[in-house]
Amino acid sequence: MKRIVRLLAAAATCLLMTACVSAPKRQAFNAEVSGNPKTLQVLPLRHSQIDLFIVNNPGYNFGLIGLAIAEGNRKPKAEWLRSQVRQREFDHLAVFRSALEQAMAERGYTLQFSEPMAEAESAKTRREAWGTRKQYVTAAASADAQLDINFGFIGYAAAGSSDSAPYRPSVVLTARLVSADGKRVLFEDQIVYNSVFPLVQNAVTLNPDERFRYPDFDDLKAAGPVVVEGLDIAFRAVATELARQL
């Protein structure tokens, strides 16, 4: 039973990354119309972990049996990647937070983060398909607006299973800025580092650093801890771009 539940969860991830799930609406930020907020309360992020994914994996087209085979091949590779992250003591949230705080400070913003920055994996916050909240409460009295951020995918992803579809560092981020009372959307967009997910369209796309390009998993594995450097660059790039949008 647990195996079936895990497979269904994997199927849901595949659907989100490759199929017809409505993408977030895009709304550019207008400081004057939005009341020129400068102190932003960053809401607790949904739990996320580094992963590895092949978007057009043929196994996903053959029901639960194909999914089981594909997942059996993918999971140990993803665990190897996470082992590299642990060995390097790489904290993607800390890297992202540091880069975002610096970039936002340069634009005159002050960020207020929750502690811890992300929810537990078991949290039951009601969220939309891309992870932003379905509803908001009033922000802390010291905040001018609320920034809702979610990571849809983080890790290494490939567009397919051939050498022409290499693994690259990949981040899918959705962000929404809402008023302090939670009633008005002031900004909303997606930022994608390494655009290989067919569903993620019309997002702000960032080209990955070509130094971290691996034709197959053996090449990725041979690179060893260097792959973590590629992730570090990806998270910093996404944070900097989010600040630029605001």
Residue pairs with C-beta under 8 A, 6 or more apart in sequence:
3 68
4 64
6 71
7 64
7 67
7 68
7 71
10 67
10 71
11 60
11 64
11 67
13 53
14 60
14 67
15 21
16 129
16 130
16 152
16 199
17 53
17 55
17 152
17 153
17 197
17 199
18 55
18 56
18 60
18 197
18 198
18 199
19 199
20 199
21 129
21 130
21 199
22 129
23 130
23 190
23 199
23 200
23 201
23 202
23 203
24 128
24 130
24 132
24 174
24 176
24 188
24 189
24 190
25 188
26 188
26 189
26 190
26 202
27 185
27 186
27 187
27 188
27 189
28 187
28 189
28 245
29 177
29 186
29 187
29 245
29 246
30 186
31 37
34 145
34 177
34 179
34 186
34 187
35 144
35 179
37 144
37 145
37 177
37 180
37 186
38 108
38 109
38 110
38 144
39 109
39 110
39 112
39 142
39 143
39 144
39 145
40 104
40 109
40 110
40 111
40 112
40 143
40 144
40 145
40 146
40 147
40 177
41 112
41 139
41 140
41 143
41 145
41 146
41 147
42 111
42 112
42 113
42 114
42 117
42 146
42 147
42 149
43 114
43 133
43 146
43 147
43 148
43 149
44 114
44 116
44 117
44 118
44 119
44 123
44 125
45 93
45 117
45 118
45 119
45 149
45 150
45 151
46 118
46 119
46 123
46 125
46 127
46 131
46 150
46 151
47 118
47 119
47 120
47 121
47 123
48 92
48 93
48 118
48 151
48 154
49 82
49 154
50 78
50 81
50 82
50 85
50 92
50 154
50 155
50 231
51 78
51 81
51 82
51 153
51 154
51 155
52 74
52 77
52 78
52 81
52 155
52 156
52 157
52 167
53 74
53 78
53 153
53 155
53 156
53 157
53 158
53 170
54 70
54 74
54 157
54 158
54 160
54 161
54 165
55 157
55 158
55 159
55 160
55 196
55 197
55 198
56 159
56 160
56 161
56 165
57 70
57 74
57 160
57 161
58 66
58 70
58 161
59 66
59 67
59 69
59 70
59 71
59 73
60 66
60 67
60 70
77 217
78 155
80 221
81 155
81 156
81 220
81 227
84 224
84 225
84 227
84 228
85 92
85 228
85 231
87 225
88 225
88 228
90 228
90 231
90 232
92 154
92 231
92 235
93 117
93 118
95 232
95 235
95 236
96 235
96 236
96 238
96 239
97 113
97 117
97 239
99 235
99 236
99 239
99 240
100 111
100 239
100 242
100 243
101 111
103 239
103 240
103 242
103 243
103 244
104 110
104 111
104 243
104 246
106 243
107 243
107 246
109 243
109 246
111 147
112 140
112 142
112 143
119 125
125 133
126 133
126 134
126 135
127 133
127 134
127 150
128 134
130 150
130 152
130 174
130 190
131 150
131 151
131 152
131 174
132 148
132 150
132 174
132 175
132 176
132 188
133 148
133 176
135 182
136 146
136 148
136 178
136 182
136 183
137 182
138 180
138 181
138 182
139 145
139 146
139 180
139 181
139 182
143 180
144 180
145 177
145 178
145 179
145 180
145 186
146 177
146 178
146 179
146 180
146 182
147 175
147 176
147 177
148 175
148 176
148 177
148 178
149 173
149 174
149 175
149 242
150 173
150 174
150 175
151 171
151 172
151 173
152 172
152 173
152 174
152 190
152 200
153 170
153 171
153 172
153 197
154 170
154 171
154 172
154 231
154 235
155 169
155 170
155 231
156 167
156 168
156 169
156 170
156 214
156 220
156 227
156 230
156 231
157 167
157 168
157 170
157 194
157 196
157 197
158 165
158 166
158 167
158 168
158 196
159 165
159 196
163 215
163 216
164 215
165 196
166 213
166 214
166 215
166 216
166 219
167 213
167 214
167 215
167 216
167 217
167 219
167 220
168 194
168 196
168 208
168 212
168 213
168 214
168 230
169 193
169 194
169 208
169 209
169 212
169 227
169 230
169 231
169 233
169 234
170 192
170 193
170 194
170 196
170 208
170 234
171 191
171 192
171 193
171 194
171 234
171 235
171 238
172 190
172 191
172 192
172 193
172 197
172 200
173 190
173 191
173 192
173 238
173 242
174 188
174 189
174 190
175 187
175 188
175 189
175 190
175 191
175 242
175 245
176 185
176 187
176 188
177 185
177 186
177 187
177 188
177 246
178 184
178 185
178 186
179 186
187 245
187 246
189 203
189 204
189 245
190 200
190 203
190 204
191 203
191 204
191 205
191 206
191 238
191 241
191 242
191 245
192 200
192 203
192 204
192 205
192 206
193 205
193 206
193 208
193 234
193 237
193 238
194 206
194 207
194 208
194 234
195 203
195 205
204 241
204 245
206 237
206 238
206 241
208 230
208 234
209 230
209 233
209 234
211 230
212 223
212 226
212 227
212 229
212 230
212 233
214 220
214 223
214 227
220 227
